[in-house]
Amino acid sequence: MTVMTNPSAQRGSAAEAPGDGLFAALDLGTNNCRLLIARRREEPGISPGSTQTGIDVVDAFSRIVRLGEGLVATGALSEEAQERTLSALAVCAAKIRRHRPRALRVVATEACRRASNGQAFLARVAQEIGLEMETIDPAEEALLALAGCAALLRPHKPYAVVFDIGGGSTELIWLEQRPGQAPIVHAWTSMPLGVVNLAEAEEPDLPTPKAYERMRARVEQFLDGFTASPTIQAAVARGDVQMLGASGTVTTLAGIHLDLPRYDRSKVDGITLNFSDLAAVSLKVRTMEEEVRHAHPCIGRARSDLVVAGCAILDALCARWPVGSLRIADRGVREGILLGLMGVPAPTLVNEGSYS
């Protein structure tokens, strides 16, 4: 893990004092560029009288950059996608310089892992923007996503399926909760299927019903290889499993279900939706006219095709493990990074292998 302290030294005076108690995390994915700058906050824990570490956000930035656009076809990051991403990263770098956090971690995920020119792009980021980025592997991405949303796990269910639908991959985790311990990960997988590469593979047929079923079938094939499934199914049958989902897909569907006039994180993060509600809003989204999806305040033009692909992934997950409800997390890798910088113990990975 690379942790940078006093990042203002990259550009500007190294003698400037770092921001008082501030930490920063930047997550560059296949679709989004996201930054959080925050302070540590102690808040009530699950057990009576206990506390846990929370996050007070001081500044944030999120932009859809579609860095992985065209990656499936060419194997490389396009010049247009790089320029869009560099523009977003320049905004992030300016915020980091202004706040001067005491510690900073900047990571890249699936697009830079897979692209033939991924490392060359990160070298360009360092030279032109002044941000030293690291590419994390799928296991660390999964654990960071879990760490970021673990506070939303309900204590009365001993097991959980946790997922994070990304642009180029979907992280899936099977874990156990034990009192007084960080979550114990028994199995995980990183499916090389996300909203960007699934949507691009079905253009120009998306969002026809046939294209939708093809996307869902591809996800189901990968789920067949998740060898923890028999264990999960037995626990689901006993009623011992909860499901927690993080991603733009689930937060978007939650916003649509709530009929929000504009997306509002405070109304979405932590809510629980029944599978029947999820199925209804998924059907509503994929049968919308294209211009209606473009104009919807919780979707927008940049996410219009991607949310349909996300629905296919979500539908496959809910069908495979019918626990009946999903808790929605508008948090993930960035929050996991921040908690790590703040010294919060990370989830434990019992099984070192990825099931795929």
C-alpha positions as CSV (number, residue, x, y, z in Angstrom):
1,M,0.0,0.0,0.0
2,T,1.3,3.4,-0.9
3,V,0.3,6.2,1.5
4,M,1.5,9.7,0.8
5,T,1.9,12.2,3.6
6,N,2.1,16.0,3.1
7,P,0.9,15.8,-0.5
8,S,1.2,19.6,-0.9
9,A,4.9,18.9,-1.5
10,Q,4.1,17.6,-4.9
11,R,3.1,21.0,-6.1
12,G,3.9,24.1,-4.0
13,S,5.8,24.5,-0.8
14,A,6.7,21.4,1.2
15,A,6.9,23.6,4.3
16,E,3.2,24.3,4.4
17,A,1.5,22.7,7.3
18,P,-0.9,19.8,6.4
19,G,-4.6,20.2,7.0
20,D,-5.6,19.7,10.6
21,G,-6.8,16.1,10.9
22,L,-7.7,15.7,7.2
23,F,-7.3,12.5,5.2
24,A,-7.9,12.1,1.4
25,A,-8.8,9.2,-0.9
26,L,-9.1,9.2,-4.6
27,D,-10.5,6.2,-6.5
28,L,-10.1,6.1,-10.3
29,G,-12.3,3.5,-11.8
30,T,-13.4,2.4,-15.3
31,N,-16.3,4.8,-15.2
32,N,-15.8,7.3,-12.4
33,C,-13.2,9.5,-10.8
34,R,-14.0,10.1,-7.1
35,L,-12.3,12.0,-4.4
36,L,-13.2,12.4,-0.7
37,I,-11.4,14.6,1.9
38,A,-12.6,14.0,5.4
39,R,-11.9,14.0,9.1
40,R,-12.3,11.1,11.6
41,R,-15.4,11.1,13.7
42,E,-16.2,8.8,16.6
43,E,-19.8,7.6,16.7
44,P,-22.0,5.1,18.6
45,G,-21.2,1.5,17.8
46,I,-23.5,-1.5,17.4
47,S,-23.1,-2.7,21.0
48,P,-24.4,-0.5,23.8
49,G,-21.7,1.8,25.1
50,S,-19.3,1.1,22.2
51,T,-18.0,3.5,19.6
52,Q,-16.8,3.1,16.0
53,T,-14.9,5.4,13.6
54,G,-17.0,7.4,11.2
55,I,-16.1,10.0,8.5
56,D,-17.0,13.7,8.4
57,V,-16.7,14.8,4.7
58,V,-15.0,18.1,4.2
59,D,-14.9,18.1,0.4
60,A,-15.8,15.7,-2.3
61,F,-15.7,15.3,-6.1
62,S,-17.2,12.8,-8.5
63,R,-17.2,12.8,-12.3
64,I,-18.1,10.2,-14.9
65,V,-15.0,10.0,-17.1
66,R,-15.5,6.6,-18.8
67,L,-11.8,5.9,-18.8
68,G,-12.5,2.4,-19.9
69,E,-14.5,3.4,-23.0
70,G,-13.6,1.2,-25.9
71,L,-11.2,-0.9,-23.8
72,V,-13.0,-4.2,-24.6
73,A,-12.5,-3.6,-28.4
74,T,-9.0,-2.2,-28.4
75,G,-7.3,-3.4,-25.2
76,A,-6.1,0.2,-24.6
77,L,-7.2,3.5,-23.1
78,S,-8.2,5.9,-25.8
79,E,-6.7,9.4,-26.1
80,E,-10.2,10.9,-25.6
81,A,-10.8,8.9,-22.4
82,Q,-7.4,9.9,-21.1
83,E,-8.0,13.6,-21.7
84,R,-11.4,13.4,-19.9
85,T,-9.8,11.7,-17.0
86,L,-6.9,14.1,-16.8
87,S,-9.3,17.0,-16.7
88,A,-11.1,15.4,-13.7
89,L,-7.9,14.5,-11.9
90,A,-6.7,18.1,-12.3
91,V,-9.8,19.2,-10.3
92,C,-9.0,16.6,-7.7
93,A,-5.3,17.7,-7.4
94,A,-6.4,21.3,-6.9
95,K,-8.7,20.3,-4.0
96,I,-5.9,18.2,-2.5
97,R,-3.4,21.1,-2.7
98,R,-6.0,23.5,-1.1
99,H,-6.8,21.2,1.8
100,R,-3.3,19.7,2.3
101,P,-4.5,16.5,4.0
102,R,-2.1,14.8,6.4
103,A,-2.3,11.6,4.5
104,L,-3.5,10.7,1.0
105,R,-4.0,7.5,-1.0
106,V,-4.7,7.5,-4.7
107,V,-5.7,4.3,-6.4
108,A,-6.7,3.0,-9.9
109,T,-8.7,-0.1,-10.6
110,E,-9.9,-2.3,-13.4
111,A,-9.4,0.0,-16.5
112,C,-5.7,0.6,-15.6
113,R,-5.2,-3.1,-14.6
114,R,-6.4,-4.3,-18.0
115,A,-5.3,-1.7,-20.4
116,S,-2.0,-2.3,-22.3
117,N,-1.2,1.4,-21.8
118,G,-2.6,1.6,-18.2
119,Q,0.8,2.1,-16.6
120,A,1.8,4.6,-19.2
121,F,-1.3,6.6,-18.5
122,L,-0.5,6.6,-14.7
123,A,3.0,7.9,-15.6
124,R,1.3,10.7,-17.6
125,V,-0.9,11.5,-14.6
126,A,2.2,11.8,-12.4
127,Q,4.0,14.1,-14.9
128,E,1.1,16.3,-15.9
129,I,-1.1,16.4,-12.8
130,G,1.4,15.6,-10.0
131,L,-0.5,12.7,-8.5
132,E,1.3,9.4,-7.9
133,M,-1.3,6.7,-8.4
134,E,-1.1,3.0,-7.6
135,T,-3.0,0.2,-9.3
136,I,-4.6,-2.1,-6.8
137,D,-5.4,-5.7,-7.4
138,P,-8.9,-7.1,-7.4
139,A,-8.6,-8.6,-3.9
140,E,-7.6,-5.3,-2.3
141,E,-10.4,-3.5,-4.3
142,A,-12.9,-6.0,-2.9
143,L,-11.6,-5.6,0.7
144,L,-11.6,-1.8,0.5
145,A,-15.1,-1.7,-0.8
146,L,-16.2,-3.9,2.1
147,A,-14.3,-1.8,4.6
148,G,-16.1,1.3,3.3
149,C,-19.6,-0.1,3.7
150,A,-19.2,-2.6,6.6
151,A,-20.8,-0.2,9.1
152,L,-24.1,-0.8,7.3
153,L,-24.1,-4.6,8.0
154,R,-26.9,-5.5,10.4
155,P,-25.6,-7.4,13.5
156,H,-28.5,-9.9,13.8
157,K,-27.6,-11.7,10.5
158,P,-24.3,-13.7,10.9
159,Y,-23.6,-13.9,7.1
160,A,-23.6,-11.5,4.3
161,V,-23.3,-11.2,0.5
162,V,-21.6,-7.9,-0.3
163,F,-21.1,-6.6,-3.8
164,D,-19.8,-3.6,-5.6
165,I,-20.8,-3.2,-9.3
166,G,-18.1,-1.2,-11.1
167,G,-17.5,0.0,-14.6
168,G,-15.1,-2.8,-15.6
169,S,-15.6,-5.4,-12.8
170,T,-18.0,-6.5,-10.1
171,E,-16.5,-7.4,-6.7
172,L,-18.5,-10.1,-4.8
173,I,-17.8,-11.1,-1.2
174,W,-19.1,-13.8,1.1
175,L,-18.5,-13.0,4.8
176,E,-19.2,-13.9,8.3
177,Q,-19.8,-11.5,11.2
178,R,-18.6,-12.3,14.7
179,P,-19.1,-10.1,17.7
180,G,-16.2,-7.7,18.4
181,Q,-14.3,-8.6,15.2
182,A,-13.9,-7.1,11.8
183,P,-15.9,-9.0,9.1
184,I,-14.3,-12.3,8.2
185,V,-14.2,-12.9,4.4
186,H,-14.5,-16.6,3.5
187,A,-14.7,-16.1,-0.3
188,W,-14.6,-13.4,-2.9
189,T,-14.5,-13.0,-6.6
190,S,-13.9,-10.2,-9.1
191,M,-16.0,-10.8,-12.1
192,P,-14.6,-9.0,-15.2
193,L,-18.0,-7.7,-16.0
194,G,-19.1,-4.2,-15.1
195,V,-21.5,-1.7,-16.5
196,V,-19.2,-0.2,-19.1
197,N,-17.9,-3.4,-20.7
198,L,-21.3,-5.1,-20.6
199,A,-23.0,-2.1,-22.2
200,E,-20.4,-1.8,-24.9
201,A,-20.6,-5.5,-25.8
202,E,-24.3,-5.1,-26.5
203,E,-24.2,-1.9,-28.5
204,P,-26.2,-1.0,-30.6
205,D,-28.9,-3.5,-29.4
206,L,-29.1,-2.2,-25.8
207,P,-31.6,-1.9,-24.2
208,T,-33.7,-4.5,-26.1
209,P,-35.0,-7.5,-24.1
210,K,-32.7,-9.9,-25.9
211,A,-29.6,-7.8,-25.2
212,Y,-30.7,-7.5,-21.6
213,E,-31.0,-11.3,-21.2
214,R,-27.6,-11.9,-22.9
215,M,-26.0,-9.6,-20.3
216,R,-27.7,-11.3,-17.4
217,A,-26.8,-14.7,-18.8
218,R,-23.1,-13.7,-18.9
219,V,-23.2,-12.7,-15.3
220,E,-24.9,-15.9,-14.3
221,Q,-22.1,-17.9,-16.0
222,F,-19.6,-16.2,-13.8
223,L,-21.7,-16.7,-10.7
224,D,-21.7,-20.5,-11.4
225,G,-18.0,-20.5,-10.8
226,F,-18.3,-18.9,-7.4
227,T,-17.6,-22.1,-5.4
228,A,-18.9,-20.8,-2.1
229,S,-22.4,-20.8,-3.6
230,P,-23.6,-24.1,-1.9
231,T,-22.6,-22.7,1.4
232,I,-24.4,-19.5,0.7
233,Q,-27.5,-21.2,-0.5
234,A,-27.7,-23.3,2.7
235,A,-27.4,-20.1,4.9
236,V,-29.9,-18.3,2.7
237,A,-32.4,-21.1,3.3
238,R,-31.9,-20.8,7.1
239,G,-32.6,-17.0,6.9
240,D,-29.1,-16.2,8.1
241,V,-27.9,-14.0,5.2
242,Q,-28.2,-10.3,4.4
243,M,-27.3,-8.6,1.2
244,L,-25.5,-5.2,1.0
245,G,-24.8,-3.5,-2.3
246,A,-22.6,-0.6,-3.3
247,S,-22.4,1.1,-6.7
248,G,-24.0,3.7,-8.9
249,T,-26.5,1.1,-10.1
250,V,-28.1,0.4,-6.7
251,T,-28.0,4.0,-5.5
252,T,-29.6,5.1,-8.8
253,L,-32.3,2.6,-8.5
254,A,-33.0,3.6,-5.0
255,G,-33.3,7.3,-6.0
256,I,-35.7,6.3,-8.7
257,H,-37.7,4.2,-6.3
258,L,-37.9,7.1,-3.9
259,D,-39.0,9.4,-6.7
260,L,-36.4,11.9,-5.7
261,P,-36.5,15.2,-7.7
262,R,-32.7,15.0,-7.7
263,Y,-30.3,12.5,-6.2
264,D,-29.8,12.9,-2.5
265,R,-27.2,10.7,-0.7
266,S,-28.7,11.4,2.7
267,K,-32.0,9.7,1.6
268,V,-30.4,6.8,-0.1
269,D,-27.4,5.6,1.9
270,G,-28.4,2.9,4.3
271,I,-32.0,2.3,3.1
272,T,-33.3,-1.2,2.5
273,L,-35.3,-2.2,-0.6
274,N,-37.3,-5.4,-1.0
275,F,-36.4,-7.5,-4.1
276,S,-39.9,-6.9,-5.4
277,D,-39.3,-3.1,-5.4
278,L,-35.9,-3.6,-7.0
279,A,-37.4,-5.7,-9.8
280,A,-40.1,-3.1,-10.4
281,V,-37.7,-0.2,-10.7
282,S,-35.3,-2.3,-12.8
283,L,-38.1,-3.1,-15.3
284,K,-39.1,0.6,-15.3
285,V,-35.6,1.7,-16.1
286,R,-34.9,-0.7,-18.9
287,T,-38.3,0.0,-20.6
288,M,-38.0,3.8,-20.5
289,E,-37.6,5.6,-23.7
290,E,-33.9,6.6,-24.2
291,E,-34.6,10.4,-23.9
292,V,-36.7,9.8,-20.7
293,R,-33.7,8.0,-19.1
294,H,-31.4,10.8,-20.3
295,A,-33.7,13.4,-18.6
296,H,-34.3,11.5,-15.4
297,P,-32.7,13.5,-12.5
298,C,-31.3,10.3,-10.9
299,I,-29.8,8.9,-14.2
300,G,-28.7,11.5,-16.7
301,R,-27.3,11.1,-20.2
302,A,-23.8,9.9,-19.1
303,R,-25.3,7.0,-17.1
304,S,-28.3,6.2,-19.3
305,D,-26.9,3.0,-21.0
306,L,-24.8,2.0,-18.1
307,V,-27.7,1.7,-15.6
308,V,-29.4,-0.8,-17.8
309,A,-26.3,-3.0,-17.8
310,G,-26.2,-2.6,-14.0
311,C,-29.8,-3.8,-13.7
312,A,-28.8,-7.0,-15.5
313,I,-26.0,-7.6,-13.0
314,L,-28.2,-6.8,-10.0
315,D,-31.0,-9.0,-11.3
316,A,-28.6,-12.0,-11.7
317,L,-27.3,-11.5,-8.1
318,C,-30.8,-11.3,-6.6
319,A,-32.0,-14.4,-8.4
320,R,-28.9,-16.4,-7.3
321,W,-29.3,-15.5,-3.6
322,P,-32.9,-14.7,-2.9
323,V,-32.5,-13.2,0.6
324,G,-35.5,-10.9,-0.1
325,S,-34.0,-7.5,0.5
326,L,-31.0,-5.4,-0.3
327,R,-29.4,-2.7,1.9
328,I,-28.1,0.2,-0.3
329,A,-24.6,1.7,0.4
330,D,-23.6,5.0,-1.2
331,R,-20.0,4.3,0.0
332,G,-17.2,2.0,-1.0
333,V,-13.5,2.1,-1.9
334,R,-12.9,5.7,-1.0
335,E,-14.4,5.3,2.4
336,G,-12.4,2.1,2.9
337,I,-9.2,3.9,2.0
338,L,-10.0,6.7,4.4
339,L,-10.8,4.3,7.3
340,G,-7.5,2.5,6.6
341,L,-5.6,5.8,6.8
342,M,-7.3,6.5,10.1
343,G,-6.1,3.2,11.5
344,V,-9.4,1.2,11.5
345,P,-8.7,-2.6,11.3
346,A,-9.5,-4.0,7.9
347,P,-11.7,-7.0,7.2
348,T,-9.9,-10.4,7.5
349,L,-9.5,-12.4,4.4
350,V,-9.6,-16.1,5.5
351,N,-9.3,-17.6,2.0
352,E,-6.5,-16.2,-0.1
353,G,-7.9,-17.4,-3.4
354,S,-10.3,-15.7,-5.7
355,Y,-13.3,-17.8,-6.8
356,S,-14.1,-17.2,-10.4
